[in-house]
């Protein structure tokens, strides 16, 4: 609201209440949508890292979101139900489950509560009645509308202003910025509709968030999150109806992430330039690679999506994982020692001349100097690019391996890359054999053969990195 960085001060000491605008569940979420939930996941993790107890509520829009923000067009879910021959409930159940799978695949911490709009109809009607009592509504043949002319400073979030709000003309309302609170079903054939004091119908899109957040978190609550596309219309409408009804702020802080772009254009379903996690999986790209890409940028800056960006993210993630999988030359040069205390890493080429050591040293300590720098970065408006700089400087430092591991695992409470639990994929026997042959060629200083073997390994999808402790191998996805 202040359009500047401000020190965060919770309403209740040690506790933070967060409301997150969730998905409209009529299609698969694309990775541009998921970028918002990753940004909010980092926010939640940073708050937790600072010792706060966080309660997050996320709405699920299963009714009332029309194809136009001008309060016209079809309900997106009703339209999908007609197109597929399924019921509205079948549509919303299926896509909600898919959405939650995507969150889990990206290691996004689930909210404390998913709040379905259709389960808060009573609260939405009561809120509209309160607005009606205070003189902020008017009735047309189409429904009940909020009169923005009666709300002082409408559109102040983001400096939008009433004249700049992103809404279009509708013949059913007095002015462009007015918005629907309740829509009449009329002659429409709808699967989801309810009785109300004004007639049979369904709630407008915006009213659900005000009703749910007030019911679950109270008003005001600490932080309201969403994508930057919510600012102009959806969030300004939430503010207007909530403050008009109860005479106090809706939220103390507003958190908006920037768009993901493809070739300079916003990734969107309507533009047809979007990708899902399933699309990425089809190209051999695991969800954690996308997570690394998304969290490495600043949430307020647009994130460019490209194949080269994903390749860079994969390589960086591989290097982080490699800290917990170190390959060592065998002491005998002929056989691999076995040890009950050593867990073998299947990512490494365990041929005749290699031995693996898996993060078996539990004596590492979190480095306080690097932790202070990391904390300063994330606490400065979630400056993740700066935080990642600290991560890479730690890796390049002369700190002991065990201390690097301990410190990285501490940072991963925020990064959420699952470094501790990552289970590397198995290295094929053919690749292990080629790595072993290449090591023999290198020892014989047969560089030409060594290079040819490296190329053969690369064609099989693996990369060999020569270190002072022996060769290390990873996938080249």
C-alpha positions as CSV (number, residue, x, y, z in Angstrom):
1,X,0.0,0.0,0.0
2,X,2.9,2.4,0.8
3,X,4.7,1.4,-2.5
4,X,8.0,1.1,-0.6
5,X,9.9,-1.3,1.6
6,X,8.6,-1.2,5.2
7,X,9.7,-3.0,8.3
8,X,7.4,-5.9,9.0
9,X,5.6,-5.7,12.4
10,X,3.0,-8.5,13.1
11,X,-0.4,-7.7,14.6
12,X,0.2,-10.4,17.2
13,X,3.7,-11.0,18.6
14,X,5.4,-14.0,17.1
15,X,2.5,-14.8,14.8
16,X,1.7,-14.0,11.2
17,X,-1.6,-14.3,9.4
18,X,-1.4,-14.7,5.6
19,X,-4.1,-14.8,3.0
20,X,-3.2,-16.0,-0.4
21,X,-5.4,-15.7,-3.5
22,X,-5.6,-19.2,-4.9
23,X,-6.5,-20.7,-8.3
24,X,-9.7,-20.8,-10.2
25,X,-9.9,-24.5,-10.7
26,X,-11.2,-25.0,-14.3
27,X,-7.8,-25.9,-16.0
28,X,-4.3,-27.0,-15.1
29,X,-2.1,-24.4,-13.4
30,X,0.8,-23.3,-15.7
31,X,4.2,-22.5,-14.4
32,X,3.5,-18.8,-14.6
33,X,0.7,-19.4,-12.1
34,X,3.0,-21.6,-10.0
35,X,5.6,-18.9,-9.9
36,X,3.3,-16.9,-7.6
37,X,2.9,-19.7,-5.2
38,X,6.7,-20.3,-5.2
39,X,7.2,-16.6,-4.3
40,X,4.7,-16.9,-1.5
41,X,6.3,-20.1,-0.3
42,X,9.6,-18.3,0.0
43,X,7.8,-15.6,2.0
44,X,6.3,-18.1,4.3
45,X,9.6,-19.9,4.8
46,X,11.5,-16.7,5.5
47,X,8.9,-15.8,8.1
48,X,9.4,-19.2,9.7
49,X,13.2,-18.9,9.5
50,X,12.8,-15.7,11.5
51,X,10.9,-17.6,14.2
52,X,7.4,-16.6,13.4
53,X,4.5,-19.0,13.6
54,X,2.6,-18.6,10.3
55,X,-1.1,-19.3,9.6
56,X,-1.8,-19.2,5.8
57,X,-5.3,-19.5,4.2
58,X,-5.7,-19.9,0.5
59,X,-9.0,-19.7,-1.3
60,X,-10.1,-22.1,-4.0
61,X,-12.3,-20.3,-6.5
62,X,-14.9,-22.9,-7.6
63,X,-17.7,-20.5,-8.5
64,X,-18.2,-16.9,-9.7
65,X,-15.1,-16.2,-11.7
66,X,-16.4,-14.9,-15.1
67,X,-14.5,-14.8,-18.4
68,X,-14.4,-11.0,-18.2
69,X,-13.4,-8.8,-15.3
70,X,-16.2,-6.5,-16.4
71,X,-18.6,-8.9,-14.7
72,X,-19.8,-10.3,-18.1
73,X,-19.3,-13.5,-19.9
74,X,-19.6,-17.1,-18.7
75,X,-18.6,-18.6,-15.4
76,X,-15.3,-20.3,-16.2
77,X,-16.2,-23.5,-14.4
78,X,-19.7,-23.7,-15.7
79,X,-18.3,-23.2,-19.2
80,X,-15.7,-26.0,-18.7
81,X,-18.5,-28.3,-17.4
82,X,-20.6,-27.7,-20.5
83,X,-17.7,-28.3,-22.8
84,X,-16.6,-31.6,-21.2
85,X,-20.0,-33.0,-20.2
86,X,-18.9,-33.2,-16.5
87,X,-20.4,-31.6,-13.5
88,X,-19.0,-28.4,-12.0
89,X,-18.0,-30.3,-8.8
90,X,-16.2,-33.0,-10.9
91,X,-14.3,-30.2,-12.7
92,X,-13.3,-28.4,-9.5
93,X,-12.4,-31.5,-7.6
94,X,-10.1,-32.8,-10.4
95,X,-8.2,-29.6,-11.0
96,X,-7.9,-28.8,-7.3
97,X,-6.2,-32.2,-6.8
98,X,-3.9,-31.5,-9.8
99,X,-3.0,-28.1,-8.3
100,X,-2.1,-29.6,-5.0
101,X,0.0,-32.3,-6.7
102,X,1.9,-29.5,-8.4
103,X,2.5,-27.7,-5.1
104,X,3.8,-30.9,-3.6
105,X,6.0,-31.6,-6.6
106,X,7.6,-28.1,-6.2
107,X,8.0,-28.7,-2.4
108,X,5.7,-25.8,-1.7
109,X,4.4,-25.9,1.9
110,X,0.7,-26.3,1.8
111,X,-1.5,-23.6,3.4
112,X,-3.0,-24.3,6.8
113,X,-6.3,-24.3,5.1
114,X,-7.8,-24.4,1.6
115,X,-11.0,-22.5,1.6
116,X,-13.5,-23.3,-1.2
117,X,-15.6,-20.3,-2.2
118,X,-18.8,-22.4,-2.5
119,X,-18.5,-23.3,1.2
120,X,-18.7,-19.7,2.3
121,X,-21.9,-18.6,0.6
122,X,-23.5,-17.7,3.9
123,X,-20.6,-15.4,4.8
124,X,-20.6,-13.8,1.4
125,X,-24.3,-13.0,1.7
126,X,-23.9,-11.6,5.2
127,X,-21.1,-9.3,3.9
128,X,-23.3,-8.1,1.0
129,X,-26.1,-7.4,3.5
130,X,-23.7,-5.3,5.6
131,X,-22.6,-3.3,2.5
132,X,-26.3,-2.8,1.6
133,X,-27.1,-1.6,5.1
134,X,-24.2,1.0,4.9
135,X,-25.5,2.3,1.5
136,X,-22.7,1.0,-0.8
137,X,-24.8,-1.2,-3.1
138,X,-27.4,-0.8,-5.9
139,X,-29.5,-3.3,-7.7
140,X,-29.8,-3.8,-11.5
141,X,-31.5,-6.4,-13.6
142,X,-28.2,-8.3,-13.6
143,X,-27.4,-8.3,-9.9
144,X,-26.2,-6.4,-6.9
145,X,-23.3,-4.1,-7.5
146,X,-20.8,-2.1,-5.3
147,X,-20.9,1.6,-5.9
148,X,-17.3,2.7,-6.1
149,X,-18.2,6.4,-6.2
150,X,-19.2,6.1,-2.6
151,X,-15.9,4.6,-1.4
152,X,-13.2,7.3,-0.9
153,X,-9.8,6.6,-2.5
154,X,-11.0,3.7,-4.5
155,X,-8.0,2.2,-6.4
156,X,-5.3,3.5,-4.1
157,X,-3.5,0.1,-3.9
158,X,-0.6,0.3,-6.4
159,X,-1.5,3.9,-7.2
160,X,-4.1,2.7,-9.7
161,X,-6.8,5.3,-9.0
162,X,-10.4,5.0,-10.0
163,X,-9.8,6.2,-13.5
164,X,-7.1,3.6,-14.2
165,X,-8.7,0.5,-12.7
166,X,-8.5,-2.4,-15.2
167,X,-12.3,-2.9,-15.8
168,X,-14.4,-2.6,-18.9
169,X,-17.8,-1.1,-19.6
170,X,-21.0,-3.2,-18.8
171,X,-24.6,-2.1,-19.6
172,X,-25.6,-3.5,-16.2
173,X,-23.8,-1.1,-13.9
174,X,-23.5,2.7,-13.4
175,X,-19.8,3.1,-14.0
176,X,-16.8,1.0,-15.2
177,X,-15.2,0.6,-11.8
178,X,-18.4,-0.7,-10.1
179,X,-18.3,-4.5,-9.6
180,X,-20.7,-7.3,-9.0
181,X,-21.3,-8.6,-5.4
182,X,-24.1,-11.0,-6.4
183,X,-25.2,-12.1,-9.9
184,X,-28.7,-13.3,-10.7
185,X,-29.0,-16.6,-12.6
186,X,-31.9,-15.3,-14.6
187,X,-32.5,-17.5,-17.6
188,X,-29.1,-19.1,-17.4
189,X,-28.9,-22.8,-16.9
190,X,-26.4,-23.1,-14.0
191,X,-25.2,-26.0,-11.9
192,X,-24.2,-23.8,-9.0
193,X,-26.7,-21.3,-7.7
194,X,-28.1,-20.3,-4.3
195,X,-31.1,-18.5,-2.8
196,X,-30.4,-15.0,-1.4
197,X,-32.4,-12.0,-0.1
198,X,-32.0,-10.5,-3.7
199,X,-32.8,-13.5,-5.8
200,X,-31.4,-16.9,-6.9
201,X,-27.9,-16.5,-8.1
202,X,-24.2,-16.8,-7.3
203,X,-21.5,-14.5,-5.7
204,X,-19.2,-12.3,-7.7
205,X,-15.6,-13.2,-7.9
206,X,-14.2,-10.6,-5.5
207,X,-16.6,-11.0,-2.5
208,X,-15.3,-14.5,-1.7
209,X,-11.8,-13.4,-0.7
210,X,-13.2,-10.7,1.7
211,X,-15.6,-13.1,3.3
212,X,-13.1,-16.0,3.6
213,X,-10.2,-13.9,4.9
214,X,-12.3,-12.1,7.5
215,X,-13.9,-15.4,8.6
216,X,-10.6,-17.3,8.9
217,X,-8.1,-14.7,9.8
218,X,-10.0,-11.7,11.1
219,X,-9.8,-8.1,9.9
220,X,-7.2,-6.7,9.6
221,X,-4.8,-9.6,9.1
222,X,-1.0,-9.3,8.4
223,X,-0.2,-10.1,4.8
224,X,-2.3,-10.4,1.6
225,X,-0.5,-12.1,-1.3
226,X,-1.2,-12.6,-5.0
227,X,0.1,-11.9,-8.5
228,X,0.6,-8.4,-9.8
229,X,-2.4,-8.9,-12.1
230,X,-4.6,-8.8,-9.0
231,X,-3.6,-5.3,-8.0
232,X,-5.7,-3.1,-10.3
233,X,-9.1,-4.8,-10.0
234,X,-9.4,-7.8,-7.7
235,X,-7.4,-6.5,-4.7
236,X,-8.7,-2.9,-4.9
237,X,-12.2,-4.4,-5.0
238,X,-11.5,-6.5,-1.9
239,X,-10.2,-3.5,-0.1
240,X,-13.3,-1.4,-1.0
241,X,-15.9,-3.9,0.0
242,X,-14.1,-5.0,3.2
243,X,-13.3,-1.6,4.5
244,X,-16.7,-0.2,3.5
245,X,-18.4,-3.0,5.5
246,X,-16.2,-2.9,8.6
247,X,-14.5,0.5,8.7
248,X,-11.0,-0.9,9.2
249,X,-8.1,-2.0,6.9
250,X,-8.3,-5.4,5.3
251,X,-4.6,-6.2,5.5
252,X,-1.5,-4.4,6.9
253,X,0.9,-5.5,4.1
254,X,0.5,-6.4,0.4
255,X,2.8,-8.8,-1.4
256,X,2.6,-9.2,-5.2
257,X,4.9,-11.1,-7.5
258,X,5.7,-10.1,-11.1
259,X,4.8,-12.1,-14.2
260,X,6.7,-14.9,-15.9
261,X,7.4,-13.9,-19.5
262,X,8.1,-15.9,-22.7
263,X,9.9,-13.9,-25.4
264,X,8.9,-10.7,-23.6
265,X,5.2,-11.5,-23.3
266,X,3.3,-12.5,-20.2
267,X,2.8,-16.3,-19.9
268,X,-1.0,-16.8,-20.0
269,X,-3.6,-19.4,-20.9
270,X,-5.3,-16.8,-23.1
271,X,-2.1,-16.2,-25.0
272,X,-1.4,-19.9,-25.5
273,X,2.2,-19.5,-24.6
274,X,2.1,-21.4,-21.3
275,X,3.8,-24.6,-20.0
276,X,2.7,-26.9,-17.3
277,X,4.9,-29.1,-15.0
278,X,3.7,-32.0,-17.1
279,X,5.0,-30.3,-20.2
280,X,8.4,-29.8,-18.5
281,X,8.5,-33.4,-17.4
282,X,7.9,-34.5,-20.9
283,X,11.2,-32.7,-21.8
284,X,13.0,-34.4,-18.9
285,X,12.9,-31.4,-16.6
286,X,12.1,-32.2,-13.0
287,X,10.0,-29.8,-10.9
288,X,13.0,-28.9,-8.6
289,X,14.8,-27.4,-11.6
290,X,11.9,-25.0,-12.2
291,X,11.8,-24.3,-8.4
292,X,15.5,-23.3,-8.5
293,X,14.9,-21.1,-11.5
294,X,11.9,-19.3,-10.0
295,X,13.4,-18.7,-6.5
296,X,16.7,-17.4,-7.9
297,X,15.0,-14.3,-9.1
298,X,13.5,-11.4,-7.2
299,X,9.7,-11.8,-6.7
300,X,9.1,-8.2,-7.9
301,X,11.0,-8.7,-11.2
302,X,9.6,-10.4,-14.2
303,X,11.1,-13.9,-14.7
304,X,12.1,-14.9,-18.2
305,X,11.4,-18.5,-19.2
306,X,13.5,-20.3,-21.8
307,X,15.2,-23.6,-22.4
308,X,18.6,-22.1,-21.7
309,X,17.4,-20.7,-18.4
310,X,16.2,-24.2,-17.4
311,X,19.5,-25.8,-18.5
312,X,21.4,-23.2,-16.3
313,X,19.1,-24.0,-13.4
314,X,19.7,-27.7,-13.8
315,X,23.5,-27.3,-13.8
316,X,23.3,-25.1,-10.7
317,X,21.1,-27.5,-8.9
318,X,23.4,-30.4,-9.8
319,X,26.3,-28.5,-8.2
320,X,24.4,-27.9,-5.0
321,X,23.4,-31.6,-4.8
322,X,27.0,-32.6,-5.6
323,X,28.1,-31.1,-2.2
324,X,26.3,-34.1,-0.6
325,X,27.8,-36.6,-3.0
326,X,31.6,-36.6,-3.1
327,X,33.6,-39.1,-5.2
328,X,37.0,-40.2,-3.9
329,X,39.8,-42.2,-5.5
330,X,40.0,-45.7,-4.2
331,X,42.9,-46.4,-1.9
332,X,43.9,-49.6,-3.8
333,X,43.2,-48.3,-7.3
334,X,41.6,-51.6,-8.1
335,X,38.7,-52.2,-5.8
336,X,36.1,-50.1,-4.0
337,X,36.2,-50.3,-0.2
338,X,33.0,-51.2,1.5
339,X,32.0,-49.7,4.8
340,X,28.9,-50.0,7.0
341,X,29.2,-46.4,7.9
342,X,29.3,-45.1,4.3
343,X,26.1,-44.9,2.2
344,X,26.8,-45.0,-1.5
345,X,25.5,-42.3,-3.8
346,X,24.1,-43.8,-7.0
347,X,24.7,-40.6,-8.9
348,X,28.4,-41.3,-8.8
349,X,30.3,-43.7,-11.1
350,X,31.2,-46.5,-8.7
351,X,33.6,-48.3,-11.0
352,X,36.8,-50.2,-10.1
353,X,38.7,-47.0,-9.3
354,X,36.1,-44.9,-7.5
355,X,34.8,-44.7,-4.0
356,X,31.8,-42.7,-2.8
357,X,31.4,-40.8,0.4
358,X,27.8,-39.7,1.3
359,X,27.4,-36.8,3.8
360,X,28.3,-39.2,6.5
361,X,30.0,-36.6,8.7
362,X,27.5,-35.3,11.2
363,X,30.0,-33.0,12.9
364,X,29.5,-30.1,10.6
365,X,28.4,-26.7,12.1
366,X,26.4,-23.9,10.5
367,X,28.8,-21.1,9.7
368,X,27.6,-18.0,11.5
369,X,29.2,-15.5,9.2
370,X,27.5,-16.9,6.1
371,X,24.3,-17.3,7.9
372,X,24.2,-13.7,9.0
373,X,24.8,-12.6,5.4
374,X,22.1,-15.0,4.1
375,X,19.6,-13.8,6.7
376,X,20.4,-10.1,5.9
377,X,19.6,-10.9,2.2
378,X,16.3,-12.7,2.7
379,X,15.2,-10.2,5.2
380,X,15.8,-7.3,2.7
381,X,12.5,-7.7,0.8
382,X,13.3,-11.4,0.1
383,X,16.4,-10.6,-2.0
384,X,16.9,-14.1,-3.3
385,X,19.5,-13.2,-5.9
386,X,21.7,-11.8,-3.2
387,X,21.0,-14.8,-1.0
388,X,22.0,-17.2,-3.8
389,X,25.3,-15.2,-4.1
390,X,26.0,-16.0,-0.5
391,X,25.2,-19.7,-1.2
392,X,27.7,-19.8,-4.1
393,X,30.4,-18.0,-2.2
394,X,30.0,-20.5,0.6
395,X,30.5,-23.3,-1.9
396,X,33.7,-21.7,-3.3
397,X,35.1,-21.0,0.2
398,X,37.7,-23.0,2.0
399,X,35.3,-24.1,4.7
400,X,35.3,-27.8,5.5
401,X,32.9,-30.0,3.5
402,X,30.9,-30.9,6.7
403,X,30.5,-27.2,7.6
404,X,29.4,-26.4,4.0
405,X,26.8,-29.3,4.2
406,X,25.5,-28.1,7.6
407,X,25.2,-24.5,6.4
408,X,23.5,-25.4,3.1
409,X,21.0,-27.6,4.9
410,X,20.2,-24.7,7.2
411,X,19.7,-22.4,4.1
412,X,17.5,-25.0,2.5
413,X,14.9,-24.3,5.1
414,X,14.3,-21.3,3.0
415,X,15.3,-22.5,-0.4
416,X,13.2,-25.6,-0.2
417,X,15.3,-27.6,-2.7
418,X,15.1,-30.8,-0.7
419,X,18.9,-31.2,-0.6
420,X,18.8,-33.4,2.4
421,X,16.3,-35.9,1.0
422,X,17.4,-35.9,-2.6
423,X,17.9,-39.4,-3.9
424,X,20.0,-39.3,-7.1
425,X,19.2,-41.4,-10.1
426,X,21.2,-44.6,-10.7
427,X,24.2,-44.4,-13.1
428,X,24.0,-47.0,-15.8
429,X,26.7,-49.7,-15.8
430,X,27.7,-48.6,-19.3
431,X,28.4,-45.1,-18.1
432,X,30.4,-46.4,-15.1
433,X,32.5,-48.5,-17.4
434,X,33.2,-45.5,-19.7
435,X,34.2,-43.3,-16.8
436,X,36.6,-46.0,-15.5
437,X,38.1,-46.3,-19.0
438,X,38.5,-42.6,-19.3
439,X,40.3,-42.4,-15.9
440,X,42.8,-45.0,-17.2
441,X,43.3,-42.9,-20.4
442,X,43.9,-39.7,-18.4
443,X,46.4,-41.5,-16.2
444,X,48.2,-42.6,-19.4
445,X,47.9,-39.0,-20.6
446,X,46.0,-40.2,-23.7
447,X,44.0,-37.0,-24.0
448,X,42.6,-37.8,-27.4
449,X,41.0,-41.0,-26.1
450,X,39.9,-39.3,-22.9
451,X,38.0,-36.6,-24.9
452,X,36.3,-39.2,-27.1
453,X,35.2,-41.1,-24.0
454,X,33.8,-37.9,-22.5
455,X,31.8,-37.3,-25.7
456,X,30.4,-40.8,-25.5
457,X,29.4,-40.3,-21.9
458,X,27.7,-37.0,-22.9
459,X,25.7,-38.7,-25.6
460,X,24.3,-41.0,-22.9
461,X,23.1,-38.0,-20.9
462,X,25.8,-37.6,-18.3
463,X,28.6,-35.1,-17.6
464,X,32.0,-35.8,-16.1
465,X,33.6,-33.2,-13.9
466,X,37.3,-33.6,-13.1
467,X,38.0,-32.6,-9.5
468,X,41.1,-32.8,-7.4
469,X,39.4,-35.7,-5.5
470,X,38.6,-37.6,-8.6
471,X,35.8,-37.6,-11.3
472,X,32.3,-36.6,-10.4
473,X,29.4,-37.4,-12.7
474,X,25.9,-35.9,-13.0
475,X,23.1,-35.8,-15.6
476,X,23.2,-33.2,-18.3
477,X,19.5,-32.5,-18.5
